[in-house]
Amino acid sequence: MRIIAGQYKGREIRTVEGPGYRPATSKVRQALFSMLEARGVSWPGVRVLDLFAGSGSLAMEALSRGAELAWLVEKSARAAACIRQSLADLRVPASRARVLHADLFQVLVKAPPAPFDLVFIDPPYGFDLLLPALAKAVARGWFAEDAFVVAEVEARAELGVVPPQLIPQADRLYGQTRILLWQNSTPDSPSTPEPSIP
């Protein structure tokens, strides 16, 4: 897998194989980052949080484009080691990336030192972890005001009730992958979300 754009464009990222790991394809990453940039994301100064990080490809793509900082949370020791090696291969300064080898829900119990502007959530399919992760992160103040929150789920996933301060912005299908985009706000803030896919 290679980084699409920015400082590390064309550089390889190590990936982990096994059940539950689905590194985002180049097509999905390109579409996702185009979606964010079309909504005004300007990378310098952006703080990124990558939950269920896997290979860390989304956070590394953001760092390549100029994000200030990325935290990558990954429970698997093997995957966390793979992320650290990729960051070392890219020579990402330690001040710009932190890998947390820990259970995500233990991490989210505490408030962060500062909230994050862009959050990626890519939970393993079939375990219904997205909504609990969103609820915990919202409750503990992990999302900055106006932060974008991106989830990658299976195409036919049933979402249930998302925290009301997350205002829908996009809901798109790419083969068997469904990308959901919200913006963190208050429930009564004005918004013009895209129509959902039926």
N, C-alpha and C positions, 0 to 999 in steps of 0.2 A: 504494500500500500504506500502511496506517495502523497505528499502534501501538495495541494492544488495551487495555492497562491501565496504571495508574500515573501518574507525573508528566507524561508526554508523551502520555497517552491521546488518541487521535483525530488526532494530528499525523502528517503524511505522511513517508514514507521514500522516498528516490529509489531506483530500481532500474535494473539493467543488463540489457539484452536481448542475446541471442546464444547460440550453442551452449554448453552446459554450465552455464548460469545458470538456476536454478529457485528463485526466492524462495519461502520457506515460506508456504503459504496461511494465511489467518486461522484456518481450521478446524484445521490442523495445529499452528500456534503456540498456539492456545488449549488444545488437548488436551495438548500437550507441557508447557506451563507449569502446567496443572492437575495433571499427573502429578508434576511436581517439587514443587509446593507440598503435595500430598497426602503426600509422603515427607518433609516437614519442612523443606524449604528455606525459610529466613528470609532475605530479601534483604539487609538491612543488613550490611555487612562482607564480602559474597560477592565473590570475585575470579573473573572470567569470562574464558575463553579461547575465541575463535571462530576455528576453523581452516577454511580454504577459505571465507572469510567471505562472498564474493559481495556481496550488498547490505548485509550486516551487520544484518539485521532481528532475528536472535535475540539478539545482544549488545545491541542498542538496546532491545529489549523488556525484557531483564534490567536494564539501566541505568534504564529508566523505572520499574521496580518497586523500585528502591532499591539495586541492586548497587553495591558500592564502586568497582569498577574493571573495565574490559574491555580486553583486547588483541584486536585483529582482524587476522588474518594473511591477506593476499590477494596472489596473484602478479600479477594483471592490473593494469596501471597505470590503466586506465580505471575498473575496479571500485573500486580503492583511492581514486581521486579522488572517485568517487561517494559512498563511505562518508564521506570527510572532509567533503564538502559536506552530507550528511545530518546529521552530528554538529554542524556549524556552524549549520545551519538550526534544530536542536533546542536550540542553545546549551548543549551538554554541555561542562562545564569540561574543559580540556585535561588536568587532573590525574586525570580519571576515565576517559579513553579514549585508547588509543594504537593507531594504525593502522600496521601493518608491511607495507609493499609489498615483498614478498620471497617467494622460494620457501619453502614451508612446511618442507621437509626441511632446508634450510640453517638455518632458524630453530631447528629442534628439535635440531640438532647440539649446541648448548650448553645447559647447565642454566639455568633461569630464575632471576631474582633471588629469587623466592618462588613456590611452587607455587600452582596454581589450584584453586578449589573446585568450579567448574562448567565443563565443556568441551563445546563444540558442534563436531561434525565433520560436514561436509556435502560430501564429495568429489564431483567430477564423475563422472557415471555412465560405466561401461564401462572404467575404467582401473585397477581393483583397487588403489586407493590407501589404502583404509581401514585394512587390517591393517598395512601398513608405517608409517603415521602413528601408529597406536596403539602399535606396538612401540617406535618411536623416542621417543615421548613418555614412555612408561613407563620406558624405559632411562635417560632423562636427568632424571627426577624432576619432570616438568611437572604431575603430578596430585597434589594434596594427599591425605593420608589421609582416606578416606571421601568423596572428591570424587565427584560424579556426572558421568558421561560419556555424552553423547547423540550418536548417529549417525543421520543421515538417508540412506537408501540406496534403490535401486530395489526394488520389491516382491519380486522373485524373486532377489535377490542371494544368491550362495553365500558365506558368511562365511569358512569355514576356521577356523583355530585362533586364538582371541583370547587375549591374555596372561592367564594364570591368575589374576592378582590382580584382574582386572576381573570382579566377580561380577554375573551377569545379574539384572536387576530387572524388565524389561518388554520385550516384542517385539510391536509392534502394526502393523496395516496401516490406511492411510488412502488408499483408492484405489490409485494406482500408487506410493505412498510407504510405506516401511517405517521405523518409528522403533524404534531399539534403545536401551535404557537400561542402563548398568552402574553399579556403585559400586566405587570403588577400595578395595581391602582386601588382605588376605593370603589365599592360596588356602584355608586351613583355617578362616577366619572363618565363624561361623554366618550363614546367609542364608536367606530364604524368598522366592525369586524367583517371579514369576508364570509360569504355564505358557507355553511358546513356542507360536507359531502353527504348525501343521503345515505 
